[in-house]
Amino acid sequence: MNLFAPLTLAALQLVAVAAYAQGNNTVDPSQGKARATQETTSQERSAARADRKAEGAAAARGPQIAEGQSTPTARETPAQSDRKEASKKRRAANSELNKAGALPRGGNNQ
């Protein structure tokens, strides 16, 4: 019962604020309506539609966003014998460094 009265008053305040904010539903005559526009005939509308259609078709056939950007060419793959030779050199160099203790063990034991 102690909580019922404050909650009721709070709800009434919310309703009163919403009701007061509605106003008296009057509109300023100068702002109440959109400006009058000249009515167009069906021929004018179809001509405008044809113009927009032609512009859209030209835009669709024209250059697109990703056009003109050539894809990079792939580099030549070295011969297998060259790759094997380079691999042997790398392994030999890493083996020497590992034997000398110059390479860390990995993890947190560096």
Protein Blocks (a to p, Z undefined) as FASTA:
>chain_A
ZZmmmmmmmmmmmmmmmmmmnonoiacfklmpccddddddfklmmmmmmmmmmmmmmmmm
mccfkgoiacddddddddfklmmmmmmmmmmmmmmmmmnopacebhjlZZ
